[in-house]
Each structure stands twice: as structure tokens, then as C-alpha cells.
Amino acid sequence: MKNRTRTLYTLTSSQKMMIFVLSMSLYGLSNMFTELIPELRLGPVELSVEYFAFIPLTLCILFHPLYAAVGAALGEIIFGELMLGQFGGLGELEKFLTFSLAMYIAGRMVRNPLSRMQVGIAAMTGVVLHQLCSSLIDIGKVWIGVEEFEAVPGLAESVVIVEGVGFLNDVLFSGILFALLPTLYLVPRLYGKIEPLLGIRPRDRSTRYEGAGVLTPKIVTLGLALALAAFGAELLSETDWNIGEWESGWAGQSGAVWISIGAAAAVAAGTVLLLRLKRARSSRTGADTEGMPYAR
């Protein structure tokens, strides 16, 4: 049996920060555009574009998933909430935890970014995990009694039907059109082109993250703990203990959306420009990523 040496995927502090900021700004910018897309309501069921999940999925697959996932989740809070003059308090913690956990697991699943099967399975797994956690939390709130919701008068169980339809809409519509297909297209085309901008050699099958794999006791335990924490935060958000809830005078105004779009675009453009300048400087000094570890 062949013994393959596997390289531990490590990053410098500046590279971690660049991945974090790039993911935060790009996903925050995309969230603002989803605000401009009209929603279609059929009774209690809402059909809409949930998110452009291909952005964090692509970055989580190409780079270290932890920093890309947390950056994207924070970007949604900064540009999708605070810049619009509102903040949901503990309710935002549920979104942050479930989304970052789902994107992180999706990124960890891919060992070879050039494998379309691995990329496709990871993309759909990330969307399904996130939507499943959100749906179960919403159902749990109604059944426990902290939130009232009866699509059919006198039948609290109808929330399962409504949440189930919403889950299928988000997975089959947003999941396929705005997660699976774009991720399958972007990952192979960006692989080997975007990593050198940060001075990172593209990872391959010989690269490993900390830990042995996705379904390790440590990751499973951490995932369950975060899911329970998200559920607890969402329950508290429906009570008087919703700490940090805030709304400004400009919340809901159309101008706030465009200001947030401009801010996210400026951060994203500045990050890309900095990466290009860094790459140009490396080219002039003759430095490259060949023969280097994955971070240095």
C-alpha cells in the first residue's frame, strides 16, 4: 500500500484576514441585490431568491472554509442588517451560526476542487444543511409556543407543511440555480488562478485540514453544540430577552440599500485591488507559490 504524505493547509494571519474580508464583502454585496429581487407570495408560502450561496461555497472550497464561512456570515449581518439601519439581536446569532456551520462543512467535504462530483455534492449539502436547520428551528419555536403561527386556523401542525414547502423552494430553486450550478461553473475556472493572488499554492488531494475529515467526533459534537446554541438564541429572540435588537430611523428606506451596496462594493473592490498589487509586487521580486508551503 502506498503511503501518501499529506500537506497541512496553513495560512498566515494576513492571508486569513484577506480571505475573511473578501468573503464578507462579496457575499454582503450579493445579499443587497437579493433585497432588490421581488418576492412571490402564495398565501402563507413565500417564493423568493433566498441568497447567492455560490459565493461563500466557491470561496470555502478554494480556500480555508473556516475563514470564508465566518466572513460570509458576518458580511450578511454588516451589510444586510446594520448598514440598513436594523439588527435583530439574538435572532441574528441563529443565522450566523447555522449559515457559517453549513458553509464550513460544505468546504471541508471537497478534497479535490477539480472533481465536479465532490463540488456538486458539497454545494447541495451546504444549502440543505442550512435550510434544514432554519426550518427545524422555526418549527420548534411554534411547537414550544414562543411564536404563534397557524396557516390553517386551529391547526398548529400546519407550520410543518409551510416550512416544508419553503424548504423545498429554497433547496430546489435557490439551491440549484444560485448555489449548485454557479459553483460547478466557477470552482474549476477559478482554481489555480485566484489562490496565487494571496500567495497560496492551490490545494489538491494531498492537502489536509486540521482533523481527519468531516465526520469526526470533534466536528459532529461542535456542529450539534452550535445548532443547539442557534436554537436557544432564536427562542430567546422571541422573548423579552432579545438582547441587542435595534432599529434606526432610516430602516426600510430604499436609499439605505444603495448605500449598503456602495459600501460592500467599495470594500470588495479595495480587497481585489490590494490582492492585485500584492501579486504584482511578488512578480517583480520573483516570488511565486511554487515550492512553498500552502501559506508561506
N, C-alpha and C positions, 0 to 999 in steps of 0.2 A: 504494500500500500504506500502511495506517495505521501510524503509529508510536505504540505504547503505552508510556507511561512506567510503569516498574515500581518499586514501593517496596521498599527493602531492609528485611527483617524484622530489627529490632534490639531488644534488651531492656536494661533497666537491671540492675545487679547484684542488687538486691533482688527484681526480677521473676524473674530466673533462679533465685535461691535458692528463691522460693516455688513455682515450677513443679517444681523438683527435690524439695523436701520433700513437696509434695502427691502427686507420683507415687510417691515412696519409701514414704510411709505407707499410701496406698490400696492399692498393689499388695502391700506387705508384709502388710497386713491380709487381703487376699483369699487370699494364699498360706497363711495359717494355717487358713482354712476348708477349703481343699483337703486339708489334713492330716487333717481330720475325716471326709472322704468315704471310705467303704470302697473297696478295690480288688478287682477280679475277676481271678483268675489262671487261665489255661487252659494248663497245662503251663509251658513257659518264657515264654509270652506273657502280658504284663500289660496288662489293660484298666483304665484309670483316667482320672480327670479330671486332666489334666496341669497346667493353670493357667487362670486367668481373664484371658486375654490382652486382652480388650476394654478393660480399664482403661488399660494403657500405650498401646494403639493409639489410643484416643479422645484421650488427652492429647497424644500425639505428632502427631496430625492437627490438633488445635485450637491447640496451642501450638508452640513450637520443639521439634522432635523430639529434638535432642541432649540437652537437659537432662531432658526427660521420660523418654527411654530409659535414660540412665545412672542417673537416680533410681530407676526401677523395678527395674533390675538390682541396684542396691545395696540396695534395700529387701528383696529376696529373701534376700540374704546376711545382713543385720542381723536381720530378724525371723524368717526361715525357717531360719537356721543358728545365729548367735551367741546369740540370745535363747533358743534351745532347748538351749544348752549344748554345741554342737558346731561344728566348722569343718573342711571337707575339704581345707584347704591349697590347693595349686596346682590341684586339681580344680575348685575354685570359680571360679578365673580363667577356665576354659573356658566355664562357664555365663554368667559376667558378660559376656565378650567376644561370644559368639555371640548372646545374647539382646539386648543393647544394640545390636549391629550390625543385627540383623533389624528391631527396632522403629524404629530411626533411618531405615533405608531405606524402611520402610513409610510413615512420616510424611512423608518427602521426596517420595514418589510423588504425594501428593494436592495438587493445585494449587487445587481448588475444593472445600471441605468440604461444600458442599451437593449435590455430584454423587454420587449413590448408587453409580454405576458405579465412579468413582475410589476411593471409600471401600471398597467391597467388594473390589475387586482388590487394594488396598493391604493390607487386613486379612488376606486369604488369603496374599498374598505374604510378609508378615511371619512368619506361622506356618510356611509351607512352608520358608522360608529357615532359620529357627531349627531346625526338626526335621530338615531335611536335613543341616545342619552337624553336629548332635548324632549322627545316625545314621552319617554317614561317619566321624566321629571314633571312634565305638565300633567300627565295622568295622575301621578302620585299626589300632586297638590290638590286636585279636585277630590280624590278619594279620601284623603286625610281630612279635608274640609277647610283648608286655609284659603281656597279660591272657589268661587261659585261659577259653575259652567254647566248648563244643561241645554244642549242643542235641541233635544226633544223634551218638552216640559214634563217634569216628574221622573225623568229617566237620566240619572247622573252617569250611567254607564255609556251614554251616547258619546261621551268625550273620547272613548276608545275609537269609535268609528271616525270621528272628526280628525283626531290625531293620526289615525291610520291613513286616512286619505291624504292628509298633509305630508305625512312621512313618505308615502309613495310619490307624491308630486315632487317633493324636494329631491328624492333619490333618482327617480326616472327622468325628471325634467332638468332641474338644475344639476343633478349629479352626472348625467350623461352629457348634456350639451355644454355645461360650463365647468366641468371637472374632468371627466374621463377623456373626451375627445381632444380638448386643447392640451391636456397633459401628455397624452400619447404623441401629439404632434411636436410639442415644444422640447420635451426632455431629450430625445435623440439629437435634435438640431442644436440645442444649446450645450450639450455635453462636449467638453473639451474646449469650448470657446469662452464661456463665462468664468470658469474657475481660474484661468491664468490672470484675470483682472485683479484677483485678490492674492495672487502668488501661490495658489493652491494647485497641486497636480490633481487632475481628475481621478476620482476614486473608482475602483473596479472591484472585481470579485475577491481580490486579495486584501481588500480593506475591511477592517472591522471596527465597530464602535466599542465603547466600554460595555462589558457584559457579553454574554454568549449569543444572545439572539433576542427575538421579540417576546416570545412566550416564556420568559424566565420568571421564577418566583418573585424576584425583586420588582420587575416591571408590572406583573399582574397585581401584586399587592399594592404598589403605588397607584396603578390605574383605578383599582377599587376604592382606595382611600380618597383619591381626587374626585371620583364620581359621587361618593357619599358626601364629600365636602361641598360639591356643587349643588347637590340636592338640598343639603342643610341651608346653604346660602340662599337658594331660591325660596325655600319655605319661610325663612326669616324676612325676605324681601316683601312678602305679602302681609307682614305684621307691622306693629309699631316699632319693631327693632331694625327696620331697614335703614341702617347707618349709611350716611353719605349721599342720600338721594338729593338731587339738586336740579333746579331748572331756572334758566335766566330769562330775561325779558325778550331776548331775540330768538328763543327756541321756537321752531316751527316756521320761521321766515325763510323764504326761498333764497334770499341773499346769503344766509348762513351756509347753505350747501355749496354755493360757488366759492365762498371764502375758504371753506374746508378743502374743496378741490384744488384751489390755488396753493394752499399751504402744503398739501400732500404732494402735489406735482413739483413744487419747489424743492422739497426735501428729497424726492426721488431723483430729480434732475441733478441736484447737487451731489448726491451719492454716486450717480453714474459718472459725472464729470470727474469727481475725485478718483474713482477707480481707473478711468482712462488716463488721467495724469500720472497716477501711480504706475500704471502699466508702461506708459511712455518713458518714464524715468528708469524703470527696470530695463527696458530695451536699450536705452542709451548706455547704461552701465554694464550691459552684457549679462545681467542676471536673468535667469529663467527658472522654470519649475522643474526642469528635468534633473533627475539625480538628487532632488531634495526630498526631505520628508514631506508629508501632506500639509504641513503648516509652515515650514521654515525653509 
